[in-house]
Amino acid sequence: MLKLRRGVVAESDPLVVEVGTGRGTERRRAWADPDLVGSCEPGDEVVVNVAALDLGLGSGGFDIVHVNLTRGLGGGETAEGIHVMKLNYSSLQHAVDGVEEPADAPAQAVRAIPVLVLPLHGHLAPAAWAFARAAAEQRATSPASPSVGYVQTPGAALPGSFSRDVRTLRESGLLCGHVTAGSTYGGEYEAISVTGALHAAAGSLGWDAVIAGPGPGIIGSASRYGHGGMAALDSAHAALALELPTLISPRLSSGDPRPRHRGLSHHTETVLDLLLAPVDVALPGERGDGSDPVSAEGRGELARACAEAGHRLLPGIADLAGYRDAGLPRSSMGRHIDEDPAFFAAPLAAGSALAGLVGGD
């Protein structure tokens, strides 16, 4: 059963809720999705889901407002003709306008735009920044740089409004749009499937490239297949089925204390092994000064995994110093870019390689 408790909003920014527990009343961190439950103000009576915080989760370690009993019961009106549901058959089901084209609509021209598939959300900001830098350098004489948008896939956080990175990247112009696909919701556009989102990006939305990957808080279980990184397999297959150039950003690490994620993460290794067709895999280039953000072991593991499955390594530029000064997120899972340069080098290389694929054959 859902672990729901009544509470009263104590603070709104950041959100703190006083929740009754077996130990009395506690002030607890909380989060509310304004698109689903509206605003929360001090004194509002709310119902919160306390499961994550009670489990002591590092990712998602706060209560989630399920409903605001004071001001959240009015709801919004559904526009005529909208009949697609997200979170369907749950108490949070709500209608959305899908970005997919009706089957009887005139066919839109779909260009073969490249798709970069991410293993986790921490790769989004470095990849988007590197794409913009590389695109500007490659097309300095063009009237406009190519655009890249973000398709948020299942595999981690479902709400599109939860990511601070997406807001920052949209406000800075590094992303041209945000589609939430499948079970995710709350983006600027909604898609019933990842395939539908990619098709729309290449057609009606007019993007030049796509970055596809899960939201924050990837799900993990230390098993081979039971983790949110498997969403990359579905996203890559969707891109391949649409005959879109497909590039993987590998999950690498030089600082993760968990052996399964050091060097080449088992998340990426499993996806590369299970893919049904070859893809390109980004490889961070070595620095001009002879230093290397990726260990020899990590490079060897990535090369072997690609060779065994027939994938192609595609070198890209990993400008760690430039990204460090860009004012974008410089830490992931508690590790700073200087403590885990390999983690950031992979999406930086992938973003620069993605720019090189725009307009290709």
C-alpha positions in Angstrom: 0.0 0.0 0.0 1.0 3.6 -0.5 2.7 5.0 2.7 0.6 8.2 3.0 0.5 10.5 6.0 -1.3 13.8 6.7 0.9 16.9 7.2 0.9 20.7 7.3 3.1 22.9 5.2 5.6 24.6 7.5 7.8 26.3 4.8 7.3 26.7 1.1 10.8 27.5 -0.2 12.3 25.0 0.3 9.2 22.9 1.0 9.0 21.6 4.6 6.0 19.7 5.9 5.2 18.8 9.5 4.2 15.2 9.4 2.7 13.1 12.2 4.6 9.9 12.9 4.7 7.3 15.6 7.4 9.5 17.2 5.3 12.6 17.2 5.4 15.5 14.7 8.5 15.9 12.5 9.5 18.6 10.1 10.5 16.8 6.9 11.9 17.8 3.5 9.3 17.5 0.8 8.7 18.1 -2.9 5.4 18.9 -4.7 4.9 18.9 -8.5 3.0 22.1 -9.2 1.7 20.7 -12.5 -0.2 17.9 -10.6 -1.0 19.2 -7.1 -0.8 23.0 -7.5 1.1 25.4 -5.2 1.7 24.7 -1.5 1.7 27.5 1.0 2.5 27.5 4.8 -0.5 26.3 6.7 -1.9 24.1 3.9 -3.0 20.7 4.9 -1.5 18.1 2.6 -1.2 14.3 2.2 2.4 13.2 1.6 4.0 9.9 0.5 6.7 9.3 3.1 8.2 6.0 1.7 11.5 7.3 0.3 12.5 9.4 3.2 11.6 6.6 5.7 13.9 4.3 3.7 16.7 6.8 3.9 17.2 7.0 0.2 19.9 9.4 -1.0 18.2 9.8 -4.3 14.6 10.9 -3.8 15.2 11.3 0.0 12.2 13.5 0.7 8.4 13.2 1.1 6.3 13.7 -2.0 3.0 15.7 -1.8 0.3 13.5 -3.0 -2.6 16.0 -2.7 -3.0 19.5 -1.2 -6.3 19.3 0.7 -6.5 23.0 1.2 -6.2 24.3 -2.3 -5.5 21.4 -4.6 -8.9 19.9 -5.2 -10.2 22.3 -7.9 -8.2 20.7 -10.7 -8.0 22.0 -14.2 -10.3 21.6 -17.2 -9.2 19.3 -19.9 -9.2 20.8 -23.4 -11.6 19.3 -25.9 -10.1 16.5 -28.0 -7.5 15.5 -25.4 -7.9 11.9 -24.4 -4.3 10.6 -23.8 -3.6 9.8 -20.1 -0.2 9.8 -18.3 0.2 7.8 -15.1 -3.0 6.1 -16.2 -4.9 3.8 -13.8 -3.1 5.4 -10.9 -4.5 8.1 -8.5 -2.3 10.6 -10.3 -3.6 10.0 -13.8 -4.1 13.1 -15.9 -4.9 14.0 -19.5 -2.2 15.3 -21.9 -1.9 16.3 -25.5 0.4 13.8 -27.2 3.0 15.2 -29.6 2.6 12.2 -31.9 0.8 12.8 -35.2 -2.6 11.2 -35.9 -2.4 8.2 -38.2 -4.6 10.0 -40.8 -2.6 13.3 -40.7 -0.6 14.3 -43.8 2.9 12.8 -43.5 5.6 15.1 -42.2 9.0 15.1 -43.6 11.3 13.3 -41.1 15.0 14.0 -41.3 17.7 11.6 -40.3 18.7 13.6 -37.2 21.3 12.1 -34.9 20.2 10.8 -31.4 22.6 10.7 -28.4 21.4 8.2 -25.8 22.5 8.9 -22.2 22.9 6.3 -19.4 21.8 8.7 -16.7 20.7 12.3 -16.1 24.1 13.5 -14.9 25.3 13.4 -18.5 22.7 15.8 -19.8 24.3 19.2 -19.0 27.9 18.3 -20.1 26.5 16.8 -23.4 24.3 19.8 -24.2 27.1 22.2 -23.4 29.6 20.3 -25.5 27.2 20.1 -28.4 26.7 23.8 -28.4 30.4 24.5 -28.2 31.2 22.1 -31.0 28.3 23.2 -33.2 29.3 26.9 -32.9 32.9 26.1 -33.8 32.0 23.9 -36.8 29.5 26.4 -38.2 30.9 29.7 -37.3 29.9 31.2 -40.6 26.3 29.8 -40.6 23.4 32.1 -39.8 22.3 29.8 -36.9 23.8 26.9 -35.0 21.9 23.6 -35.1 19.4 22.9 -32.3 19.3 20.0 -29.9 16.4 19.1 -27.7 15.9 16.7 -24.8 13.7 13.6 -24.8 13.2 12.5 -21.1 12.7 8.8 -21.0 11.7 6.4 -18.3 14.3 4.9 -16.0 14.4 7.4 -13.2 12.4 10.5 -12.0 9.1 10.8 -13.9 8.2 14.5 -13.4 9.6 16.7 -16.1 9.5 19.7 -13.7 11.9 18.0 -11.2 15.1 18.6 -13.1 17.0 21.8 -12.3 19.4 21.0 -15.1 16.6 21.1 -17.7 15.4 24.4 -16.5 18.9 25.9 -16.6 19.7 24.5 -20.0 16.4 25.8 -21.4 16.9 29.2 -19.9 20.4 29.4 -21.3 19.3 28.3 -24.8 21.5 25.1 -24.7 18.3 23.0 -25.2 15.6 24.0 -27.7 12.9 21.9 -26.2 11.9 19.2 -23.7 9.6 16.2 -24.4 8.6 13.8 -21.7 8.0 10.3 -23.1 6.3 7.1 -21.9 5.6 7.2 -18.2 7.4 10.5 -17.7 5.3 13.7 -17.8 5.3 17.5 -17.4 7.6 18.5 -20.3 6.9 21.2 -22.8 5.6 18.4 -25.0 4.2 14.9 -24.1 4.8 11.7 -26.0 3.1 8.4 -25.5 6.3 6.6 -26.4 10.0 7.3 -26.9 9.7 6.3 -30.5 6.9 8.8 -30.9 9.0 11.5 -29.3 12.0 10.9 -31.5 9.7 10.8 -34.6 8.2 14.2 -33.6 11.7 15.7 -32.9 12.8 14.7 -36.4 9.6 15.9 -38.0 7.1 18.4 -36.6 9.3 19.8 -33.9 12.1 20.6 -36.3 15.0 19.7 -34.0 18.5 19.1 -35.6 19.6 16.6 -32.9 18.2 14.8 -29.9 19.6 13.9 -26.5 17.6 11.1 -24.9 17.9 9.9 -21.4 16.2 9.4 -18.0 15.5 12.2 -15.5 17.3 12.5 -12.1 17.6 9.7 -9.6 18.3 6.6 -11.7 16.9 3.4 -10.3 19.5 0.7 -9.3 19.6 -2.7 -7.7 23.2 -3.9 -8.3 21.8 -6.6 -10.6 22.6 -7.0 -14.3 19.2 -6.0 -15.7 17.4 -4.4 -12.8 18.4 -0.8 -13.2 17.3 2.4 -14.9 20.3 2.3 -17.2 18.4 -0.3 -19.3 16.2 2.6 -20.6 19.2 3.3 -22.9 18.6 0.0 -24.6 15.0 0.9 -25.4 15.9 4.4 -26.5 18.7 3.2 -28.8 16.4 0.6 -30.4 13.8 3.3 -31.0 16.3 5.5 -32.8 17.7 2.6 -34.8 14.2 1.5 -35.8 13.5 5.0 -37.1 16.8 4.9 -39.0 18.3 7.7 -37.1 22.1 7.9 -36.5 22.5 6.5 -32.9 25.3 7.5 -30.5 25.8 6.2 -27.0 27.4 8.2 -24.2 29.1 5.5 -22.1 29.0 5.6 -18.3 32.6 5.8 -17.2 34.1 6.6 -13.8 37.5 7.1 -12.2 36.1 7.9 -8.8 33.1 5.7 -8.1 33.7 3.6 -5.0 31.6 0.8 -6.4 33.6 -1.7 -8.5 30.7 -2.3 -10.9 30.8 1.3 -12.0 34.5 2.0 -12.1 36.1 2.1 -15.5 33.2 1.1 -17.8 30.0 0.8 -15.8 28.1 -2.5 -16.0 25.1 -0.4 -17.0 26.7 0.6 -20.3 28.4 -2.8 -20.8 25.1 -4.6 -20.5 23.4 -2.2 -23.0 26.2 -2.6 -25.5 26.0 -6.4 -25.2 22.2 -6.5 -25.7 21.8 -4.0 -28.6 20.4 -5.7 -31.7 22.4 -3.5 -34.2 25.7 -1.6 -34.2 25.8 2.0 -32.8 28.4 4.6 -32.4 29.9 5.0 -28.9 31.6 8.2 -27.8 35.2 7.9 -26.8 36.9 10.8 -24.9 40.0 12.0 -26.7 43.2 12.2 -24.9 44.4 15.6 -23.8 47.0 17.5 -25.7 49.2 17.6 -22.6 49.4 13.8 -22.5 47.1 13.4 -19.5 44.0 11.3 -19.8 40.8 11.7 -17.8 39.9 8.0 -18.6 42.1 5.3 -17.1 43.8 2.8 -19.4 41.6 0.1 -17.8 38.5 2.0 -18.6 39.5 2.6 -22.2 40.4 -1.0 -22.6 37.0 -2.2 -21.2 35.1 0.2 -23.5 37.1 -0.9 -26.6 36.6 -4.6 -25.8 32.9 -4.2 -25.2 32.5 -2.4 -28.5 34.6 -4.8 -30.5 32.8 -7.8 -29.1 29.4 -6.4 -30.1 30.4 -4.7 -33.4 29.9 -1.2 -32.2 32.0 1.7 -33.5 34.1 4.0 -31.3 33.6 7.7 -32.2 36.2 10.1 -30.7 35.0 13.4 -29.3 36.5 16.3 -27.5 36.3 16.3 -23.7 37.0 19.9 -22.7 36.9 19.5 -18.9 38.5 22.8 -18.2 36.0 24.7 -20.3 33.0 22.9 -18.8 34.4 23.5 -15.3 34.1 27.2 -15.9 30.7 27.2 -17.7 28.6 27.6 -14.5 26.8 24.3 -15.1 26.6 21.3 -12.6 30.1 20.2 -11.8 29.3 17.3 -9.5 27.3 14.1 -9.7 26.4 11.6 -7.0 28.5 13.7 -4.6 31.7 13.7 -6.6 33.1 16.8 -8.1 34.4 16.9 -11.7 38.0 16.9 -10.4 37.3 13.8 -8.3 35.7 11.9 -11.2 36.9 13.4 -14.5 36.1 10.3 -16.5 32.4 10.6 -15.6 32.2 14.1 -17.2 34.6 13.3 -20.0 32.2 10.8 -21.5 29.2 13.1 -22.1 31.5 16.0 -23.1 33.0 13.8 -25.8 29.5 12.5 -26.7 28.1 16.0 -27.1 30.9 17.2 -29.3 30.6 14.0 -31.4 26.9 14.5 -31.7 27.4 17.9 -33.3 29.7 16.4 -35.8 26.9 14.0 -36.9 24.4 16.8 -37.6 23.8 17.1 -41.4 25.7 13.9 -42.1 24.8 11.2 -44.5 
